[in-house]
Amino acid sequence: MEYVEVERGSDDGLEAAARRARHAAFVRSGADWILLAHHRDDQAETLLFNLLRGTGLRGAAAMSEVNGRLLRPFLGIGRDEIVAYAKRHGLRWMEDESNADTRFSRNHLRHEVLAGLEQRFPGSSANLAAAAGRFAEAQSLLDDLALIDLGSQAPDFPVDVAALASLAEPRARNVLRYLLQRRHIGIPSEERLREALRQLTQAAPDRHPVIAFGAHRLLRRRGRVVVETDQGA
């Protein structure tokens, strides 16, 4: 067992910092495969959490069963089923005491919101998790569409400005989202993405628009859209 230190006071909160620390430990492990115990109720919680934060379709897809060497074999099974199985077979497990602290957003959703929804609408967690699966399928189709719209261009930056400008706006934004995601760059707000697309495709030829979001910048250079990232980001 490895214990990790969690950075306190980070801009995106303690929960996000703990998630980063866990994934850093996964990277250090050197294991071929890592099985995570996320279950169907976690999937419903992740979907709701992401929607409340204003996510797009990719975030609404919540967690995937396979993500590189990370596997989540229990996403289709509810927590109650797992606990019942463990008790029947005399299995022991550890509970993270912080999971009961409703000051944290995810715990509030789990214990206050989702529990209330399940009482009022039985099966709601399973339905939310199933919806996440349908969102994942829809996102996969949009990724395929982005590749079609890129045509013979490589699926990465730089991308031809004229090719972007020739697309309907929703399809052009979909291409930008797809390329940013491939670079593991956080997607800016929809309003910011619209403005970026407008400037990149409509600015006069003698203009050189730069759209910054966080540590990243989208620029137009010699008829192509490029992305730059601050060193150390």
C-alpha positions in Angstrom: 0.0 0.0 0.0 1.3 3.5 -0.9 0.3 6.6 1.0 0.4 9.9 -0.8 0.5 13.5 0.3 -2.3 15.7 -1.1 -1.6 19.3 -2.0 -3.8 21.6 0.1 -4.9 25.0 -1.1 -4.8 24.2 -4.8 -6.9 26.3 -7.1 -9.3 23.5 -8.1 -9.9 22.2 -4.6 -8.8 19.3 -2.3 -10.9 16.6 -4.2 -9.1 17.4 -7.5 -5.7 17.5 -5.8 -6.4 14.1 -4.3 -7.4 12.7 -7.7 -4.1 14.0 -9.2 -2.1 12.4 -6.4 -3.8 9.1 -6.9 -3.2 9.1 -10.6 0.5 10.1 -10.1 0.8 7.0 -7.9 -0.8 4.9 -10.6 1.9 6.1 -13.1 4.7 5.3 -10.6 3.4 1.8 -10.0 4.7 0.3 -13.2 1.8 -2.2 -13.3 0.6 -3.5 -16.7 -3.0 -3.1 -15.6 -4.7 -1.2 -12.7 -8.2 -2.2 -11.7 -10.3 0.6 -10.1 -13.3 -0.1 -8.0 -15.6 2.6 -9.4 -19.2 1.2 -9.6 -22.5 2.2 -11.1 -23.4 4.7 -8.3 -20.0 6.4 -8.8 -20.8 6.7 -12.5 -24.1 8.3 -11.8 -22.4 10.7 -9.3 -19.7 11.6 -11.9 -22.3 12.3 -14.5 -24.4 14.6 -12.2 -21.2 16.3 -10.9 -20.0 17.1 -14.4 -23.3 18.3 -15.6 -23.6 20.7 -12.6 -20.2 22.1 -13.5 -21.3 22.9 -17.0 -19.6 20.0 -18.9 -20.0 19.2 -22.5 -20.9 15.8 -24.0 -17.5 14.3 -23.2 -17.9 15.1 -19.5 -21.4 13.8 -19.5 -20.0 10.4 -20.7 -18.4 10.2 -17.2 -16.0 7.4 -16.7 -14.9 4.8 -19.3 -14.5 1.1 -18.6 -11.1 1.1 -20.2 -8.7 4.1 -20.2 -5.2 3.1 -21.1 -4.1 0.6 -18.5 -6.9 1.7 -16.1 -9.8 -0.7 -16.0 -13.1 -0.2 -14.2 -14.8 -3.6 -14.3 -17.6 -2.7 -11.8 -19.2 0.2 -13.6 -22.3 -1.8 -14.4 -22.8 -3.0 -10.8 -24.4 -1.0 -8.0 -22.6 -0.4 -4.6 -25.3 -2.4 -2.7 -24.7 -5.4 -4.9 -20.9 -5.3 -4.3 -21.4 -4.8 -0.5 -23.8 -7.7 -0.4 -21.4 -10.0 -2.2 -18.5 -9.0 0.0 -20.6 -9.8 3.2 -21.8 -13.1 1.8 -18.2 -14.2 1.2 -16.7 -12.7 4.3 -14.6 -10.2 2.5 -13.2 -7.2 4.3 -12.7 -3.7 2.9 -11.5 -0.3 3.9 -13.7 2.8 4.1 -12.2 6.2 3.5 -13.6 8.2 6.4 -13.5 11.4 4.3 -16.2 9.9 2.1 -18.8 10.7 4.8 -17.8 14.4 4.9 -20.6 16.2 3.1 -18.6 19.4 3.0 -17.0 18.0 -0.1 -19.1 18.4 -3.3 -19.1 14.8 -4.4 -20.0 13.5 -1.0 -22.9 16.0 -0.8 -24.1 14.7 -4.2 -23.7 11.1 -3.0 -25.3 11.3 0.4 -27.8 14.2 0.0 -28.8 14.5 -3.6 -28.5 11.1 -5.2 -29.9 9.4 -2.0 -32.9 11.6 -2.2 -33.4 11.0 -5.9 -33.2 7.3 -5.4 -35.9 7.5 -2.7 -38.2 9.6 -4.9 -37.3 8.0 -8.2 -36.2 4.3 -7.6 -33.6 3.2 -10.1 -32.5 6.8 -10.8 -28.8 6.0 -10.2 -28.9 3.1 -12.7 -30.7 5.3 -15.2 -28.1 8.1 -14.9 -25.3 5.6 -15.3 -27.0 4.2 -18.4 -27.4 7.7 -19.8 -23.6 8.2 -19.4 -23.1 5.2 -21.6 -25.3 6.7 -24.3 -23.5 10.1 -24.0 -20.2 8.2 -24.5 -21.6 6.6 -27.7 -22.7 10.0 -29.0 -19.2 11.5 -28.2 -17.6 8.7 -30.1 -19.7 9.5 -33.1 -18.7 13.2 -32.8 -15.1 12.2 -32.7 -15.6 10.2 -35.9 -17.2 13.2 -37.5 -14.2 15.4 -36.5 -11.9 12.9 -38.3 -14.1 13.1 -41.4 -14.1 16.9 -41.3 -10.3 16.9 -41.0 -10.1 14.9 -44.2 -6.5 14.3 -45.2 -5.1 16.5 -42.4 -3.4 14.9 -39.5 -5.6 14.7 -36.4 -3.6 17.3 -34.5 -2.6 20.9 -34.6 -1.8 22.8 -36.8 -5.0 22.8 -38.7 -5.9 24.6 -41.9 -7.9 27.8 -41.2 -9.7 27.6 -44.6 -10.8 24.1 -43.9 -12.2 25.2 -40.5 -14.0 28.2 -42.1 -15.6 25.9 -44.7 -17.4 23.9 -42.0 -20.7 24.8 -40.4 -19.9 26.4 -37.0 -21.0 23.5 -34.8 -18.8 21.1 -36.9 -15.8 23.5 -36.7 -16.2 23.8 -32.9 -16.4 20.0 -32.7 -13.0 19.8 -34.6 -11.4 22.2 -32.2 -12.7 20.3 -29.2 -11.5 17.1 -30.6 -8.0 18.4 -31.3 -7.7 20.0 -27.8 -8.8 16.8 -26.2 -6.2 14.9 -28.1 -3.6 17.2 -26.6 -5.1 16.7 -23.1 -5.9 20.4 -22.9 -9.0 21.4 -20.9 -11.8 22.5 -23.2 -12.6 26.2 -22.7 -16.2 27.3 -22.1 -18.5 27.1 -25.1 -18.7 30.9 -25.3 -14.9 31.1 -25.3 -14.7 28.4 -28.0 -17.1 30.3 -30.2 -15.2 33.5 -29.9 -11.9 31.7 -30.6 -13.4 30.2 -33.8 -14.8 33.5 -34.9 -11.4 35.3 -34.5 -9.4 32.5 -36.0 -11.5 32.2 -39.1 -12.8 35.7 -39.6 -10.0 38.1 -38.6 -8.5 40.1 -41.5 -5.5 38.5 -43.2 -3.1 41.1 -41.7 -4.3 40.2 -38.2 -2.8 37.6 -35.9 -5.4 36.7 -33.3 -4.3 35.0 -30.1 -6.9 33.4 -27.8 -5.6 32.5 -24.4 -7.2 30.2 -21.9 -5.2 29.1 -18.9 -1.7 28.1 -19.8 -2.7 27.6 -23.5 -3.1 29.8 -26.5 -4.7 29.3 -29.9 -3.0 31.3 -32.6 -3.4 31.9 -36.4 -0.1 31.6 -38.2 0.4 31.4 -41.9 -3.1 30.2 -42.6 -3.1 27.6 -39.9 -4.3 27.3 -36.3 -1.6 26.3 -33.9 -1.7 25.8 -30.1 1.0 26.9 -27.7 1.4 25.9 -24.1 3.4 27.7 -21.4 6.5 25.8 -20.3 5.9 23.8 -17.1 2.2 23.6 -17.6 
